[in-house]
């Protein structure tokens, strides 16, 4: 695997700043946010300098019950080729099920069914992509009931059966430790470390006992400790800092990168199979010289961590096969039913599926709605401008009964249609705001009429009122047209 070094997540808001940061050896871009035939100028300049660019996909949903969409795979392949990328990355997650979209990465159950489906989907993706694929472990707020294996074993079997590489996010390991009680060091113990393509580091915040992987706060000491723990076991080809919002000044980003570089450059000395000073909160490190720790649940009888010497890494096998005696079609149907039930509970108000923690699902549902509101605000920044402080509560009321089924641009249009059709406290009562919303909708709804229905009819009524308020103008004759003489004939012809 090619060495990458220390990198930074490329975002348009900090594009110029990234170009000035010292020691940034490579960048990662969200694949769906760039156009391969018209790359942003700042990104093009980085490429001309020789900076490697890795496209990071978020919409394939390889952990979903459906096979990967050919169009999405082709788009990811096109971006890899346009960027001259050494690899592409995606997530072990599902993002849609039962005709609904999550707008977020949701966890895959660690079951044999899910593993069989994921392996087949990964092989389909590998066959369609021009460069190697690496998959990222995700952060989760909820636990699937009746899981059959821990995360480390699930990832190890995925690598064994497909040859896919891994993108290990140590911030996600920390998130799952706080939110799901999982032992990050046990995950590292079972990983095929030589399959790691690179590592993600990101900041977050803890509220009411729940860790939120925001990518909008500084990296905390427990996450740096996990990076040091991983670095003590292996030397990954690269490490990257993610920052998606609440961007600090360049000096703060440079300082965070320097901290990460220092941890990444020099591995801490291990004197036993147990973890190094891994902090589980904001307290002091628990310095290790052997197995066992307070706060991090480790197994003193666990084998020593696997290294390249003890666990050889097999390249991608020429042909994937499901586990003996297992029917992938049946597994897909069972997985589809389970994922549809969970997603319906999260975004459509359906009952909580058996075995899930209802309180945690409510927290997750609120987080999904809040993220959806934030993304729509970025896609359609005029809407918060028109509605002011009323935007967020109005959108959250809308989201409670209208799950995401398409893209966020369609969601923005649907939100405005909902506001214009509403006849209760959710409607904007300011006439000027209603006029602005109507004008916004008319400009963006496109040449194809919306399906006939109450919402569309009401929106057209509002548009008609605006047209009638405008001064009338005499129709312009086309150049070269001839006046018809006032005769008794009512026939006409086109000129």
Number of C-alpha atoms within 10 A of each C-alpha: 15 9 12 21 18 23 27 23 22 25 21 15 12 18 16 15 17 24 15 11 15 10 15 19 19 22 24 21 18 16 23 16 13 15 13 17 9 9 14 13 11 16 22 14 13 18 16 9 9 10 17 19 26 23 26 24 21 21 22 24 26 27 30 26 29 18 18 19 15 13 10 15 19 15 16 27 20 18 22 23 16 14 17 15 18 18 21 23 23 23 23 23 26 26 22 27 23 15 12 17 18 22 22 18 20 25 22 25 24 20 17 16 22 21 23 22 24 27 25 21 22 25 21 18 24 19 11 14 19 18 16 19 21 25 25 23 22 21 24 22 19 19 20 16 14 10 13 13 13 15 22 20 19 20 24 18 17 20 23 17 22 23 25 25 27 28 24 26 23 27 28 25 23 28 27 23 21 21 19 16 14 19 21 25 24 21 18 23 22 22 24 25 25 21 23 22 26 25 23 21 24 25 21 20 17 15 8 5 9 16 21 21 19 17 20 18 18 18 22 17 18 21 25 22 21 26 24 26 25 25 19 18 21 17 18 22 16 21 26 25 22 22 23 16 13 12 16 14 10 15 11 12 19 19 11 16 23 15 13 21 17 12 17 22 13 12 17 16 13 15 12 13 20 25 31 26 19 27 23 21 15 10 9 12 15 16 12 17 15 14 17 16 19 10 15 20 16 18 15 13 10 13 11 13 22 18 17 13 8 10 13 13 17 14 13 17 13 8 8 15 14 14 14 6 6 13 13 20 13 12 17 20 14 14 23 19 13 17 25 19 19 22 27 21 18 24 24 18 15 12 12 18 18 11 10 14 14 15 11 15 20 16 14 18 20 17 16 19 25 16 14 22 24 16 17 21 19 14 14 17 12 14 22 17 13 18 17 11 10 15 16 18 13 19 23 16 12 19 21 15 11 16 21 21 16 14 11 19 16 14 22 22 19 18 20 22 19 21 22 23 18 14 11 9 8 17 17 20 11 10 9 11 17 19 17 16 24 21 14 17 20 15 10 12 14 9 8 6 8 12 9 8 8 11 19 16 14 16 20 16 13 17 16 11 11 13 11 9 8 8 6 8 6 5 6 6 9 8 7 7 9 10 7 11 7 7 6 6 8 7 6 7 5 5 8
